[in-house]
């Protein structure tokens, strides 16, 4: 976190939060998320592999539910 020369210092102001510091931390968090999204999009294939895995998982869950229903009703 960057030094904020306008922030209150000393024991008399220890109870008050530093709003500029919170904003800087939030901006760093948002910027890091944007960098991560750009990096994964340029890495290639990561979002498509997640989609394939999600589709396979949904198909597997549907198959298990059908199998349980067939067993329950026979």
MARBA-3410 file (N, C-alpha, C, O; in Angstrom, 1 decimal):
74
0.9,-1.2,0.0,0.0,0.0,0.0,0.9,1.2,0.0,1.9,1.3,0.7 ~ 0.5,2.2,-0.8,1.3,3.4,-0.9,1.2,4.3,0.4,0.1,4.3,1.0 ~ 2.2,5.1,0.6,2.2,6.0,1.8,1.3,7.1,1.5,1.3,7.7,0.4 ~ 0.4,7.5,2.4,-0.5,8.6,2.2,-0.1,9.7,3.2,-0.4,9.6,4.4 ~ 0.5,10.8,2.7,1.0,11.8,3.7,-0.2,12.6,4.3,0.1,13.3,5.3
-1.4,12.5,3.8,-2.5,13.2,4.3,-3.3,12.4,5.4,-4.2,12.9,6.0 ~ -2.9,11.2,5.5,-3.6,10.3,6.5,-3.2,10.7,7.9,-2.0,11.1,8.2 ~ -4.1,10.6,8.9,-3.8,11.0,10.2,-2.9,9.9,10.9,-3.0,8.7,10.6 ~ -1.9,10.4,11.6,-0.9,9.5,12.2,-0.9,9.8,13.7,-1.3,10.8,14.2 ~ -0.5,8.8,14.5,-0.3,8.9,15.9,-1.4,8.2,16.7,-2.4,7.8,16.1
-1.3,8.1,18.0,-2.2,7.4,18.8,-3.6,8.1,18.9,-4.6,7.4,19.2 ~ -3.6,9.4,18.8,-4.9,10.1,18.9,-5.9,9.7,17.7,-7.1,9.9,17.9 ~ -5.3,9.3,16.6,-6.2,8.9,15.4,-6.2,7.4,15.1,-6.6,7.0,14.0 ~ -5.8,6.6,16.1,-5.7,5.2,15.8,-7.1,4.5,15.6,-7.1,3.5,15.0 ~ -8.2,5.1,16.1,-9.5,4.6,16.0,-10.1,4.8,14.6,-11.1,4.2,14.2
-9.6,5.8,13.9,-10.2,6.2,12.6,-9.6,5.4,11.4,-8.3,5.4,11.3 ~ -10.4,4.9,10.5,-9.8,4.2,9.4,-9.3,5.2,8.4,-9.7,6.3,8.3 ~ -8.4,4.7,7.5,-7.8,5.5,6.5,-8.6,5.3,5.2,-8.3,4.3,4.5 ~ -9.5,6.1,4.8,-10.3,5.9,3.6,-9.5,5.8,2.3,-9.8,5.1,1.4 ~ -8.4,6.6,2.2,-7.6,6.6,1.0,-6.9,5.2,0.9,-6.7,4.7,-0.2
-6.4,4.7,2.0,-5.8,3.4,2.0,-6.7,2.3,1.6,-6.3,1.4,0.8 ~ -7.9,2.3,2.1,-8.9,1.3,1.7,-9.2,1.4,0.2,-9.4,0.4,-0.5 ~ -9.3,2.6,-0.3,-9.6,2.8,-1.8,-8.4,2.3,-2.6,-8.6,1.7,-3.6 ~ -7.2,2.5,-2.1,-6.0,2.1,-2.9,-6.0,0.5,-2.9,-5.7,-0.1,-3.9 ~ -6.3,-0.1,-1.8,-6.3,-1.5,-1.7,-7.4,-2.1,-2.6,-7.2,-3.1,-3.3
-8.6,-1.4,-2.6,-9.7,-1.9,-3.5,-9.3,-1.8,-5.0,-9.6,-2.7,-5.8 ~ -8.7,-0.6,-5.3,-8.2,-0.4,-6.7,-7.2,-1.5,-7.1,-7.2,-2.0,-8.2 ~ -6.3,-1.8,-6.2,-5.3,-2.8,-6.5,-6.0,-4.2,-6.7,-5.6,-5.0,-7.6 ~ -7.0,-4.5,-5.9,-7.8,-5.7,-6.0,-8.5,-5.8,-7.4,-8.4,-6.8,-8.1 ~ -9.1,-4.7,-7.8,-9.8,-4.7,-9.0,-8.9,-4.8,-10.2,-9.1,-5.5,-11.2
-7.8,-4.1,-10.1,-6.8,-4.2,-11.2,-6.2,-5.5,-11.3,-5.9,-6.0,-12.4 ~ -6.0,-6.2,-10.2,-5.4,-7.6,-10.2,-6.4,-8.5,-10.9,-6.0,-9.4,-11.7 ~ -7.7,-8.3,-10.6,-8.7,-9.2,-11.2,-8.8,-9.0,-12.7,-9.0,-9.9,-13.5 ~ -8.6,-7.7,-13.2,-8.7,-7.4,-14.6,-7.4,-8.1,-15.3,-7.5,-8.6,-16.4 ~ -6.3,-8.0,-14.6,-5.1,-8.6,-15.2,-5.2,-10.1,-15.2,-4.8,-10.7,-16.2
-5.8,-10.7,-14.2,-6.0,-12.2,-14.2,-6.9,-12.6,-15.3,-6.7,-13.6,-16.0 ~ -8.0,-11.8,-15.6,-9.0,-12.2,-16.6,-8.3,-12.1,-18.0,-8.5,-12.9,-18.8 ~ -7.5,-11.0,-18.2,-6.8,-10.9,-19.5,-5.8,-12.0,-19.7,-5.6,-12.5,-20.8 ~ -5.1,-12.3,-18.6,-4.1,-13.4,-18.7,-4.7,-14.7,-19.0,-4.1,-15.5,-19.8 ~ -5.8,-15.0,-18.5,-6.4,-16.3,-18.7,-7.1,-16.4,-20.1,-7.1,-17.4,-20.7
-7.5,-15.2,-20.6,-8.1,-15.2,-22.0,-7.0,-15.4,-23.0,-7.2,-16.0,-24.1 ~ -5.8,-14.8,-22.7,-4.7,-14.9,-23.7,-4.0,-16.2,-23.6,-3.3,-16.6,-24.5 ~ -4.2,-16.9,-22.5,-3.5,-18.2,-22.3,-4.0,-19.3,-23.3,-3.3,-20.2,-23.7 ~ -5.3,-19.1,-23.7,-5.9,-20.0,-24.7,-6.4,-21.3,-24.1,-5.6,-22.0,-23.5 ~ -7.6,-21.6,-24.3,-8.2,-22.9,-24.0,-8.6,-23.0,-22.6,-9.3,-24.0,-22.3
-8.3,-22.2,-21.7,-8.7,-22.3,-20.3,-10.2,-22.2,-20.1,-10.8,-23.0,-19.4 ~ -10.8,-21.2,-20.8,-12.3,-21.1,-20.6,-13.0,-22.2,-21.3,-14.1,-22.6,-20.9 ~ -12.5,-22.7,-22.5,-13.2,-23.7,-23.2,-13.1,-25.0,-22.4,-14.0,-25.8,-22.4 ~ -12.0,-25.3,-21.7,-11.9,-26.5,-20.9,-12.8,-26.5,-19.7,-13.3,-27.5,-19.3 ~ -13.0,-25.3,-19.2,-14.0,-25.2,-18.1,-15.4,-25.5,-18.6,-16.2,-26.1,-17.9
-15.7,-25.0,-19.8,-17.0,-25.2,-20.4,-17.2,-26.7,-20.6,-18.3,-27.3,-20.4 ~ -16.2,-27.4,-21.2,-16.3,-28.8,-21.5,-16.5,-29.6,-20.2,-17.3,-30.5,-20.1 ~ -15.8,-29.2,-19.2,-15.9,-29.9,-17.9,-17.3,-29.7,-17.2,-17.8,-30.6,-16.6 ~ -17.8,-28.4,-17.4,-19.1,-28.1,-16.8,-20.2,-28.9,-17.6,-21.1,-29.5,-16.9 ~ -20.1,-29.0,-18.9,-21.1,-29.8,-19.7,-21.0,-31.3,-19.3,-22.0,-31.9,-19.1
-19.8,-31.8,-19.2,-19.6,-33.2,-18.8,-20.2,-33.5,-17.4,-20.8,-34.5,-17.2 ~ -20.0,-32.5,-16.5,-20.5,-32.7,-15.1,-22.0,-32.7,-15.1,-22.6,-33.5,-14.4 ~ -22.6,-31.8,-15.9,-24.1,-31.7,-15.9,-24.7,-33.0,-16.6,-25.7,-33.5,-16.1 ~ -24.0,-33.5,-17.6,-24.5,-34.7,-18.2,-24.4,-35.9,-17.3,-25.3,-36.7,-17.2 ~ -23.3,-35.9,-16.5,-23.1,-37.0,-15.5,-24.2,-36.9,-14.4,-24.7,-38.0,-14.0
-24.5,-35.8,-13.9,-25.5,-35.6,-12.9,-26.8,-36.0,-13.4,-27.6,-36.7,-12.7 ~ -27.2,-35.7,-14.7,-28.5,-36.1,-15.2,-28.5,-37.6,-15.4,-29.6,-38.2,-15.1 ~ -27.4,-38.2,-15.8,-27.4,-39.7,-15.9,-27.6,-40.3,-14.6,-28.3,-41.3,-14.5 ~ -27.0,-39.8,-13.5,-27.1,-40.4,-12.2,-28.6,-40.2,-11.7,-29.1,-41.2,-11.1 ~ -29.2,-39.1,-11.9,-30.6,-38.9,-11.5,-31.5,-39.8,-12.2,-32.4,-40.4,-11.6
-31.3,-40.0,-13.5,-32.1,-41.0,-14.3,-31.9,-42.4,-13.8,-32.9,-43.1,-13.6 ~ -30.7,-42.8,-13.5,-30.4,-44.1,-13.0,-31.1,-44.3,-11.6,-31.6,-45.4,-11.4 ~ -31.0,-43.3,-10.8,-31.7,-43.5,-9.5,-33.2,-43.5,-9.6,-33.8,-44.3,-8.9 ~ -33.7,-42.8,-10.5,-35.2,-42.8,-10.8,-35.6,-44.1,-11.3,-36.6,-44.7,-10.9 ~ -34.8,-44.7,-12.2,-35.2,-46.0,-12.8,-35.1,-47.1,-11.7,-36.0,-47.9,-11.6
-34.1,-47.1,-10.9,-34.0,-48.0,-9.8,-35.1,-47.9,-8.8,-35.7,-48.8,-8.3 ~ -35.5,-46.6,-8.5,-36.6,-46.4,-7.5,-37.9,-46.8,-8.0,-38.8,-47.3,-7.2 ~ -38.2,-46.7,-9.3,-39.5,-47.0,-9.8,-39.7,-48.4,-10.3,-40.7,-48.8,-10.8 ~ -38.6,-49.3,-10.2,-38.7,-50.7,-10.7,-38.9,-51.6,-9.5,-39.0,-52.8,-9.7
END
